[in-house]
Amino acid sequence: MPRCTVFTPAWGGSSGPAAKIVRRMLGPNVSFLNFGLSPKLTLMNPLVAIRDFDQSLWLDFISRPILIDGKLQRRITDEALRGVTSNPAIFAKAIGDSTDYDSAIKALALQGKTTDEIYTSLAVADVQAACDLFRPLYDGPGHGSDGYVSLEVSPELVNDTEGTIAEGLALWKAVNRPNVMIKVPATLEGLPAIRRLIAEGVNVNVTLIFGLERYQRVAEAFIQGLEDRAAAGLPLARIDSVASFFLSRIDVLLDPLLEKIAAEGGEKGELAQSLVGEVALASAKQAYQLYKQIFAGPRWEALKAKGAETQRLLWASTGNKNPKYDNLRYVDGLIGPHTVNTVPVETLDLFRTHGKVAVTLEDNLDHARQVLARLPELGIDLAEHTQFLEDDGATKFKEPFAKLMQSIEQKRALASEATVAEQTLQLGQYQAAVDAKVQELSAKNFTAGFWDKKADLWVQDEAGQQSIRAFMGWLRVAETMVGAVPEIEQFVHEVNAAGFKHVVVMGMGGSTMAPIVFKSSFPMGPNGLPMSVLDTTDPGTVRQIEESVPLADTLFIVASKSGTTAEPLAFGDYFYDRLKQIKGDKAGENFVAITDPGSKFVTAATEQGYRRIFLNFAEVGGRFSALSYFGLVPAALYGLNIGEILERAVRMMRASGAYGSVEHNPGLELGVALGVLAQQGRDKLTLIVPDSLSDLGLWLEQLIAESTGKEGKGILPIAGEPAHEPQFYGADRVFVYVGYKTDADVDNRTKLLALEAAGHPIIRILMDEPLDLGAEFFRWEVATAVASAMLEINPFDQPNVQAAKTATDSLMKVVQEKGSLPEGEAPKVRENGVAYYTAVTGKDAAEVVHNFFAQARPGDFLNIQAYLTESEALNESLLQLRTQVQEQLHLATTSGYGPRFLHSTGQYHKGGPDKGLFVQFTQDHAAGVDLALPGRSYSFGTFKNAQAAGDLQALHDYSRRTLRIHLGPDAEQGLRTVLAALQAQPLTASQA
């Protein structure tokens, strides 16, 4: 409603004749502010207008849905809501009477948390999220001691001073927000706790105040706490407190007594009738007069001079419970400066439409005094009744709290029965060696040492051990992220409310692998956004994404752990430039950063006005980050239930010994099997999956190859290679099938049986549903770390990745100096527009290619490096190449698009054993396809070509066997030409 300011020539304030006339003319939505001799009237939303009178409205309700779906944020933004209060009854309704918290309860239960610990974790997470929403108000100018969210100590501590102090301090520390208030009951035992907590610098909301005498003692405890703090030389500024005076319950208790006396007639009956419904408001008005007296005079002024702020009165229990009364009597009738009114949702909404905004708190003070003074004439001892209300109030909080604890306990018990995906190992002749190793490690208490991050399980040099200890944060990151779910889901609702229609995740390696898996393994969830992933500098792919999304309505996530990775920074700069052309200085609204704390990217993203910066965990390496912000923020935007994904991960943590000894540790058993098999020559982990899990191999490739491929050792994941008959495989394979119990997947499972019968080791993992991928991420992270321990290598470094980066950087310097890449060596053969570069010789393309493959030895593998614009036609042709090599040479085959694989299997290519035959495909980028990079002297195409040349140089430096094939401008036709040369005659290999 528009704001209208009216000045009247009459006097009398908000209750004067002019005010009455204006109210009749304009309706109830008029507020008055005395300004000189003229009342100032404001026509506006009462929720907003009430701020003109220095009263703050807080909401007496909290739940996870309103934190996530934007409702609380809208109330803050549109309705001037200034804070939130909670209590055990509110949490009992939010948690116990809904399924909103079930996944979090299960995840916490699986961690071995007690019922009390689960409740505290849930409540703390909600309060943290609410505090974050109110933080701009708290930090902003003229906050007026607002922006607070209250969290109450356990009602079981109502008569326990020391317990209240301990829990109050613990909750203050757990929430870790300056704008939280810890609620403490105003019982006699609570008073010293209030004093101590204030002295410790804790903001306190004193609850369950019903009487004036107790209110005075509460205010005294607050002042004494400030004096204690001042005596200790500690600052008093920004220590806030409210005294919550409960109102409607007073009338609910006394009105029946007064009505009974009134029914008896006579003078007492008339007096009693005149007091019906008056005691609560009278108590509030008298409390306010006491407030003005207490926070005045020399004693208070001395504290005020040191920065102290008064303890405001907060009107609580303001929802009307008597149908005879105006539903807003405890709101309209208690408006006054420097006070707070916390109201339930229904009352807040009613006040928006029917509230009457005027200063009323000091109206009819004489009448208020008379109401309280005359109660004794009727034999009513107000102090006795308010003590009853205090005792009854504590009980009313205890009962729903006990019910809530029972509900959580039931859900906790069910969670403890949750299982993980079935894993079976059929290892044939290798089974005995694997079983013996598992028993050996169990006897040495390997699992306990693993969870204690004992780095000597992997390597013995001090530098290596320091590196290992620094990157073991992934072990517990799923636990941490359970608490971050409300924050992420709240962000998702913000993005949806802002009207975004698409998400593009931009990064390399571990920053994008999990989002790729989520996108291909799940259907888009409710309220999810379509998602694209950009992890290549190929200009054709960049252009495809640009042309396929609505740029102005697309959210771009720039994901880089270090904040210095060249590719994601280039992606970010390119699309930021595009958005700036559309939205100008508001371009940053379309961007999100995920990076480590302290990275240079944080500064850059802040300067460019990014919508959000998610700070991940420095102790979590990129390839181990699927269950961190890098994986879960995109998953949530795609509409997935990240709470359930994390719950499955925590199940696997529990099964892997995170919370005590376990009889069978699936991650340990899998890791030992892979390690022992690799040591015995079975070092090609061949992943077979149904089509619905096809991209899981991309994630596993990076995790396993980059973790184990170093010091001439390693396990090579083989992904995307169709299952074949046993005769086409060498003796270097171990087969792992990951699928679903309900998916027959007949062809793959039939071939697995044949492979098992032929003596190949087979590992099967059967999930119930896609959500179980949360558990699989963790299973494989544990297995990779354990296998690395078997190989005695550090799984968390990547010492050989830099080689390709260094070579690329050298080439890019040439580009910046001379404008183009240096000319390379002449091709051995140029035929039908395709050029072949390799150390081997031949009279034509067919001979060069066949001579290259003749170098193959048993146990070798083919690696195809496709620096091409991905297409279905190219995928089919590359698969034909892999199949021919597998069938004719019995080699394991891998294939990846560049530069993606540089951040995946690239480490294995240089640091692993010299068993690779590397075939690199490159292409020309037409002028109409290539894209300039803003602020740089080169294009995406030049950058990509430099990466290809740099990686090839690095492979040469490590004496790897390479064949580069340049396909020209038409990559699909060029590749068909190469296949024709390959198929001219069967491939043969060396038997050495």
Buried (B, 14 or more C-beta within 10 A) or exposed (E): EEEEEBEBEBEEBBBBEBBEEBBEEEEBBBBBBEEEEBBBBBBBBBBBBBBBBBBBBBBBBBBBBBBBBBBBBEBBEEBBBBBBBBBBBBBBBBBBEEEBBBBBBBBBBBBEBEBEBBBBBBBBBBBBBBBBBBBEBBEEEEBBBBBBBBBBBBBBBBBBBEBBBBBBBBBBEBBEBBBBBBBBBBBEBBBBBBBBBBBBBBBBBBBBBBBBEBBBBBBBBBBBBBBBBBEEEBEBEBBBBBBBBBBBBBBBBBBEBBBEBBEEEEEBBEBBBBBBBBBBBBBBBBBBBBBEEBBEEEEBEEBBEBEBBBBBBBBBBBBBEBEEBBBBBBBBBBBBEBBBBBBBBEBBBBBBEBBBBBBBBBBBBEEBBBBBEBBEEBEBEBEEBBBEBBBBBBEBBBBBBBBBBEBBBEBBEEBEEBEBBEBEBBBBEBBEBBBEBBEEBBEEEBBEBBBEBBBEBBBEEEEBBEBBBBBBBBBBBBBBBBBBBBBBBBBBBBBBEEEBEBBBBBBBBBBBBBBBBBBBBBEEBEEBBBBBBBBBBBBBBBBBBBEEBEBBEBBBBBBBBEBEBBBBBBBBBBBBBBBBEEBEEEBBBBBBBBBBEEBEBBEBBEEBBBBBBBBBBBBBBBBBBBBBBBBBBBBBBBBBBBBBBBBBBBBBBBBBBBBEEBEEBBBBBBBBBBBBBBBBBBBBBBBBBBEBBBBBBBBBBBBBBBBBBBBEBBBBBBBBBEBBEBEBBBEBBBBBBBBBEEBEBEEBBEBBEBBBEEEBBBBBBBBBEBBBBBBBBBBBBBBBBBBBBBBEBBBBBBEBBEBBBBBBEBBBEEBEEEEEBEEEEEBBBBBEEBBBBBEBEBEEBBBBBBBBBEBBBBBBBBBBBBBBBBBEEBBEBBBBBBBBBBBBBBBBBBBBBBBBBBBBBBBBBBBBBEBBBBBBBBBBBEEEBBBBBEEBEBBBBBBBBBBBBBBBBBBBEBEBBBBBBBBBEBBBBBBBBBBEBBEEEEBEBEEE
